[in-house]
């Protein structure tokens, strides 16, 4: 799961580089926070709190998934 969150964070950063207006267009998606978590997981080494990671997986990712599905549908139009 940690690696998947890291990938989401990197994809978030790349999307903001390629499409800078995406943060304003989809303001409910916390792109900066996703990337910040990626950085913490990738570089936090021995300070990663697995309880926090699991809470994100259980509580935040389902909503993020719904938000991203909506955003992708809008991009496809």
BALOBA-1460 file (C-alpha; in Angstrom, 3 decimals):
// residues 77
<rec num="1" residu="x" x="0.000" y="0.000" z="0.000"/>
<rec num="2" residu="x" x="2.820" y="2.386" z="0.793"/>
<rec num="3" residu="x" x="4.226" y="2.012" z="-2.709"/>
<rec num="4" residu="x" x="0.799" y="2.615" z="-4.238"/>
<rec num="5" residu="x" x="0.394" y="5.809" z="-2.216"/>
<rec num="6" residu="x" x="3.846" y="6.906" z="-3.357"/>
<rec num="7" residu="x" x="2.781" y="6.345" z="-6.969"/>
<rec num="8" residu="x" x="-0.407" y="8.367" z="-6.412"/>
<rec num="9" residu="x" x="1.679" y="11.189" z="-4.991"/>
<rec num="10" residu="x" x="4.088" y="11.206" z="-7.900"/>
<rec num="11" residu="x" x="1.211" y="11.097" z="-10.382"/>
<rec num="12" residu="x" x="-0.385" y="14.014" z="-8.538"/>
<rec num="13" residu="x" x="2.765" y="16.100" z="-8.899"/>
<rec num="14" residu="x" x="3.160" y="15.228" z="-12.583"/>
<rec num="15" residu="x" x="-0.470" y="16.081" z="-13.287"/>
<rec num="16" residu="x" x="-0.016" y="19.498" z="-11.677"/>
<rec num="17" residu="x" x="3.104" y="20.085" z="-13.785"/>
<rec num="18" residu="x" x="1.367" y="19.169" z="-17.033"/>
<rec num="19" residu="x" x="-2.021" y="20.701" z="-16.229"/>
<rec num="20" residu="x" x="-1.485" y="23.507" z="-13.686"/>
<rec num="21" residu="x" x="-5.172" y="24.505" z="-13.624"/>
<rec num="22" residu="x" x="-6.244" y="21.056" z="-12.431"/>
<rec num="23" residu="x" x="-5.935" y="22.063" z="-8.751"/>
<rec num="24" residu="x" x="-8.375" y="24.933" z="-9.245"/>
<rec num="25" residu="x" x="-10.645" y="22.891" z="-11.494"/>
<rec num="26" residu="x" x="-10.897" y="20.043" z="-8.981"/>
<rec num="27" residu="x" x="-10.452" y="21.905" z="-5.716"/>
<rec num="28" residu="x" x="-11.773" y="19.071" z="-3.565"/>
<rec num="29" residu="x" x="-8.872" y="16.803" z="-4.551"/>
<rec num="30" residu="x" x="-5.923" y="17.527" z="-2.221"/>
<rec num="31" residu="x" x="-3.134" y="17.212" z="-4.804"/>
<rec num="32" residu="x" x="-0.520" y="18.942" z="-2.637"/>
<rec num="33" residu="x" x="-1.347" y="16.797" z="0.396"/>
<rec num="34" residu="x" x="-1.147" y="13.632" z="-1.710"/>
<rec num="35" residu="x" x="2.318" y="14.617" z="-2.874"/>
<rec num="36" residu="x" x="3.360" y="15.601" z="0.648"/>
<rec num="37" residu="x" x="2.355" y="12.173" z="1.920"/>
<rec num="38" residu="x" x="4.348" y="10.607" z="-0.904"/>
<rec num="39" residu="x" x="7.396" y="12.554" z="0.230"/>
<rec num="40" residu="x" x="6.921" y="11.502" z="3.842"/>
<rec num="41" residu="x" x="6.596" y="7.851" z="2.868"/>
<rec num="42" residu="x" x="9.487" y="7.921" z="0.411"/>
<rec num="43" residu="x" x="11.889" y="9.868" z="2.612"/>
<rec num="44" residu="x" x="10.564" y="9.429" z="6.150"/>
<rec num="45" residu="x" x="12.380" y="6.121" z="6.511"/>
<rec num="46" residu="x" x="11.961" y="5.192" z="10.171"/>
<rec num="47" residu="x" x="9.376" y="7.888" z="10.946"/>
<rec num="48" residu="x" x="6.504" y="6.469" z="8.881"/>
<rec num="49" residu="x" x="3.494" y="5.888" z="11.117"/>
<rec num="50" residu="x" x="1.783" y="2.767" z="9.793"/>
<rec num="51" residu="x" x="-1.360" y="3.664" z="11.742"/>
<rec num="52" residu="x" x="-1.649" y="6.882" z="9.744"/>
<rec num="53" residu="x" x="-1.057" y="4.999" z="6.506"/>
<rec num="54" residu="x" x="-3.800" y="2.523" z="7.351"/>
<rec num="55" residu="x" x="-6.256" y="5.297" z="8.281"/>
<rec num="56" residu="x" x="-5.581" y="6.926" z="4.910"/>
<rec num="57" residu="x" x="-6.198" y="3.607" z="3.176"/>
<rec num="58" residu="x" x="-9.448" y="2.964" z="5.026"/>
<rec num="59" residu="x" x="-10.897" y="6.465" z="5.213"/>
<rec num="60" residu="x" x="-9.341" y="8.763" z="2.625"/>
<rec num="61" residu="x" x="-8.683" y="6.567" z="-0.398"/>
<rec num="62" residu="x" x="-12.312" y="5.541" z="-1.016"/>
<rec num="63" residu="x" x="-13.358" y="9.205" z="-1.271"/>
<rec num="64" residu="x" x="-10.302" y="10.076" z="-3.330"/>
<rec num="65" residu="x" x="-11.199" y="7.235" z="-5.685"/>
<rec num="66" residu="x" x="-14.704" y="8.701" z="-6.194"/>
<rec num="67" residu="x" x="-13.277" y="12.174" z="-6.770"/>
<rec num="68" residu="x" x="-10.736" y="10.918" z="-9.286"/>
<rec num="69" residu="x" x="-13.366" y="8.946" z="-11.191"/>
<rec num="70" residu="x" x="-15.417" y="12.136" z="-11.516"/>
<rec num="71" residu="x" x="-12.367" y="14.138" z="-12.619"/>
<rec num="72" residu="x" x="-11.389" y="11.534" z="-15.205"/>
<rec num="73" residu="x" x="-14.930" y="11.506" z="-16.592"/>
<rec num="74" residu="x" x="-14.775" y="15.292" z="-16.993"/>
<rec num="75" residu="x" x="-11.429" y="15.068" z="-18.777"/>
<rec num="76" residu="x" x="-12.869" y="12.485" z="-21.168"/>
<rec num="77" residu="x" x="-15.657" y="14.869" z="-22.256"/>
